[in-house]
């Protein structure tokens, strides 16, 4: 089988120094622009994260205040002997919110409590209004 001769690639002439310098300047300017944009995005992400953390801390403080209020309402209801179920439900809801904000997930007992309420009410939707026509 005969050998094939492959054509040699043409030798490139050395580029013009002015053209080379212009290409280097363009590449440098593009790198600087990309660096500035990256830095701007990082700063924006840091501001957003700080804002989200502050909002979360504020929500957690509010939830803890609501829990303290619910606890005092439960104590008062137990002393008075009336409204215990309603104040206990408010306490559970406040405790649920605090745990959810602290851990990022709802507590496991919250699902069981919701199903227990539906079973006790017997209506399946947990509102306790079986005979109420209003």
VMD Tcl script that draws the C-alpha trace (Angstrom):
set ca {
  {0.00 0.00 0.00}
  {1.48 3.32 -0.98}
  {2.15 5.95 1.64}
  {0.10 9.03 1.57}
  {1.77 12.30 1.87}
  {-0.03 14.73 4.01}
  {0.29 18.34 3.21}
  {2.18 20.34 5.75}
  {0.24 23.04 7.47}
  {1.33 26.44 6.34}
  {3.62 28.24 8.69}
  {1.94 31.14 10.32}
  {3.64 34.39 10.18}
  {4.37 35.85 13.56}
  {1.47 38.11 14.50}
  {1.84 41.81 14.41}
  {3.04 43.10 17.82}
  {0.36 45.80 17.83}
  {-2.34 43.20 17.21}
  {-0.90 41.01 19.96}
  {-0.88 43.92 22.39}
  {-4.50 44.81 21.54}
  {-5.58 41.20 22.09}
  {-3.82 41.13 25.45}
  {-5.51 44.39 26.48}
  {-8.94 43.06 25.46}
  {-8.38 39.83 27.40}
  {-7.20 41.75 30.45}
  {-10.20 44.08 30.34}
  {-12.54 41.09 30.03}
  {-10.90 39.37 33.04}
  {-11.23 42.56 35.10}
  {-14.89 42.93 34.12}
  {-15.57 39.30 35.04}
  {-13.79 39.76 38.39}
  {-15.84 42.89 39.17}
  {-19.07 41.08 38.29}
  {-18.13 38.07 40.42}
  {-17.30 40.34 43.35}
  {-20.60 42.21 42.93}
  {-22.54 38.95 42.92}
  {-20.69 37.67 46.01}
  {-21.47 40.90 47.89}
  {-25.13 40.71 46.86}
  {-25.35 37.10 48.02}
  {-23.75 38.05 51.34}
  {-26.27 40.90 51.79}
  {-29.15 38.58 50.96}
  {-27.88 35.93 53.40}
  {-27.48 38.51 56.17}
  {-30.99 39.83 55.55}
  {-32.45 36.31 55.58}
  {-30.61 35.50 58.82}
  {-31.87 38.69 60.46}
  {-35.44 37.97 59.38}
  {-35.17 34.40 60.67}
  {-33.82 35.60 64.02}
  {-36.63 38.14 64.29}
  {-39.25 35.47 63.49}
  {-37.71 33.13 66.06}
  {-37.76 35.84 68.74}
  {-41.41 36.58 67.96}
  {-42.27 32.86 68.10}
  {-40.55 32.53 71.47}
  {-42.51 35.51 72.82}
  {-45.74 33.91 71.56}
  {-44.75 30.66 73.28}
  {-44.14 32.45 76.58}
  {-47.53 34.16 76.27}
  {-49.21 30.82 75.45}
  {-47.59 29.22 78.51}
  {-48.89 32.00 80.75}
  {-52.37 31.59 79.21}
  {-52.29 27.85 79.89}
  {-51.31 28.46 83.51}
  {-54.09 31.02 83.93}
  {-56.65 28.72 82.30}
  {-55.67 25.85 84.58}
  {-56.01 28.12 87.62}
  {-59.40 29.36 86.44}
  {-60.53 25.89 85.37}
  {-61.95 26.99 82.03}
  {-60.58 27.36 78.55}
  {-57.86 24.77 79.15}
  {-58.35 22.98 75.82}
  {-58.18 26.19 73.78}
  {-55.13 27.51 75.61}
  {-53.45 24.11 75.34}
  {-54.06 24.11 71.57}
  {-52.58 27.62 71.35}
  {-49.55 26.42 73.33}
  {-49.09 23.46 70.96}
  {-49.26 25.76 67.94}
  {-46.72 28.18 69.46}
  {-44.41 25.31 70.41}
  {-44.76 23.87 66.90}
  {-43.70 27.19 65.36}
  {-40.67 27.59 67.66}
  {-39.45 24.05 66.95}
  {-39.98 24.49 63.22}
  {-37.99 27.75 63.18}
  {-35.19 26.32 65.33}
  {-34.75 23.05 63.46}
  {-36.09 23.87 60.00}
  {-38.54 20.96 60.06}
  {-41.88 20.46 61.77}
  {-41.78 18.30 64.90}
  {-42.81 14.68 64.54}
  {-45.51 14.95 67.19}
  {-47.33 17.63 65.20}
  {-48.53 15.07 62.64}
  {-49.82 12.76 65.37}
  {-51.61 15.62 67.17}
  {-53.39 16.64 63.97}
  {-54.61 13.09 63.34}
  {-55.70 12.74 67.00}
  {-57.83 15.89 66.71}
  {-59.56 14.56 63.59}
  {-60.29 11.24 65.30}
  {-61.71 12.96 68.39}
  {-63.90 15.30 66.32}
  {-65.00 12.46 64.08}
  {-65.44 14.66 61.01}
  {-62.09 14.08 59.34}
  {-61.34 17.76 58.83}
  {-60.50 18.66 62.41}
  {-62.84 21.62 62.80}
  {-65.17 20.13 65.42}
  {-68.36 21.53 63.89}
  {-70.41 18.37 63.30}
  {-73.76 19.69 64.53}
  {-73.15 23.39 63.96}
  {-75.09 24.78 61.00}
  {-73.55 28.26 60.99}
}
mol new
graphics top color blue
foreach p $ca { graphics top sphere $p radius 0.5 }
foreach p [lrange $ca 0 end-1] q [lrange $ca 1 end] { graphics top cylinder $p $q radius 0.2 }
display resetview
